Amino acid sequence: MTPMPTLRTAAEIPVSGRAAPPTWLVVALACAGQFLVVLDVSVVNTALPSMRADLGLSAPGLQWVVNAYTIAFAGFMLLGGRAGDLYGRKRMFLVGLALFTLASLAGGLAQEGWQLLAARAVQGLGAAVLAPSTLTILTSAVPEGAARARAIATWTAVGGGGGAAGGLVGGVLVDGLSWRWVLLINVPIGAVVLAGALLWLVESRAGDGRRIDLPGALLVTAGLATLAYGIVQTEAEGWASAETLVPLAAGAALIGLFLLVEARTKVPLMPLKLFRRRSVSSANVAMFLCGSAMFCMWFFMTLYAQNVLGYSPLDAGLALVPSSLAVILGSKVAPRLMPVVGARNVAVLGALVAAAGFGWQSTMTADGAYLTTIMFPGILMMLGAGLSATPLAALATSGAEPGEAGLVSGLINTSRTMGGAIGLSVMSTIAAARTGGGVSPEALTEGYALVFRTGGGVLLVGVVLMLVWLPRVAPPAVR
């Protein structure tokens, strides 16, 4: 990638006397951090059957191997973004990456199911501190315009590639070593990125000295976790049972209390005034809907390949390689289309392409051929994901004040990840309800097919929302 000029803003306070490193190096380090945190959302999917056999996890427990990470990731990401603005983006990058790496080590060495789930939750916390800094470091180093769009596209492609590569990496490690290495592999990689960031990144922060809103972070995380638990309970207890309704009501109450706290506190974790900005509110809602559908794709495609078609973990990972390449292609094509047809139209196009892929995937059968039940629909789903993510991220972060950069970056990441966490819980319940407890290939296929039909419908709702609500032109950057 061609080196890009470094942006300096008056509101940013550098706290290092060293000269700024080349912009390409900043982008590379930011993307490496993003790759790791997104990789760990999907890398465990191919290892789930092995984890279940080794640690005696239940079917809901398998969901929590994924959701313990994603809920902590989503719930604390706003806190991570604000902490980066106040205490330094480099510092939070280092703290988050160190926590993530140590938790990966603990998860890889887990001997009981609860130890694995606890390690995954701490991993999610580390990722929540790290991820907003990756986008903020990048957008602070690259000026608004075509150069930043290319940088965000690279960041999106690397993140999408991390999610897509998770299946292949997980398959190779599970088949060649054991499921533990899907977590242990983060340790040497994290150490290398940590050393590079320590040596080459230059510290900066907004410098306003405000405190962070820890009560808000705890409330939103507890609310999300409780809602997800209530949704998971529907699989065994049904929607009308007290075991389901109580946590759902408690989760909704916690989210409501979070919003009340944010409206009254002097230094909110999520200033509600941000949502008066049309580009922020519309892009985040659209990202939430897209994330709720697209995040589930890897989970259910991996289960379909292994539990129905009989693929090994490695074969399942290899089967998803074309879709891995498709999400990278979509992310790189998007910034070339945005100046020509507009960011909103590119986001809509991406969601439509993805919805077509979801519709095709919903025609899967218990004896489906690879080309028509995995490869081609997977390519469409992930090509659409790559096309839509870049313009939505660009619209959400455009016009942000320097002191809000980390917060807005954290917010768009939170929307995508929160949508994925809640979406996975809902989709798993939908699949379980359709199978009715059946474990035959035919019963499982019916459940998975319904999930993809539902995901396609969610994406079409997102298309309508984007056409009506997303601004045609991104607002000018605040200087």
TAJO-V866559 format. One line per field, one symbol per residue. psi: psi as a letter, one per 30 degrees, with the letter a starting at -180 (. if undefined). Layout:
# TAJO-V866559
psi: ???
This chain:
# TAJO-V866559
psi: kkkkkkkkkffkjkgkfllklkeeeeeeeeeeeeeeeeefefffeffeeeeeeefhkleeeeefeefeeeeeeeegeeeeeeeeeefkeeeeeeeeeeeeeeeeeeefgkfleeeeeeeeeeeeeeeeeeeeeeeeeefffklkaeeeeeeeeeeeeeeeeeeefeeeeeeeeeeeclffffefffeeeeeeeeeeeeefkkkllegfglllieeeeeeeeeeeeeeeeeeeffeeflfflefeeeeeeeeeeeeeeeeeeeffleikeijffeffjeeeeeeeeeeeeeefeeefeeeeeeeeeefefgkleeeeeefgeefeeeeeeeefeefefefefkeeeeeeeeeeeeeeeeeeffgllfhlkeeffedeeeeeefeeeeeeeeeeeeeefkgkkefgeeeeeeeeeeeeeeeeeeeeeeeeeeeeeefhfkgleeeeeeeeeeeeeeeeeeeeeeeeeeeeekkekklkkk.
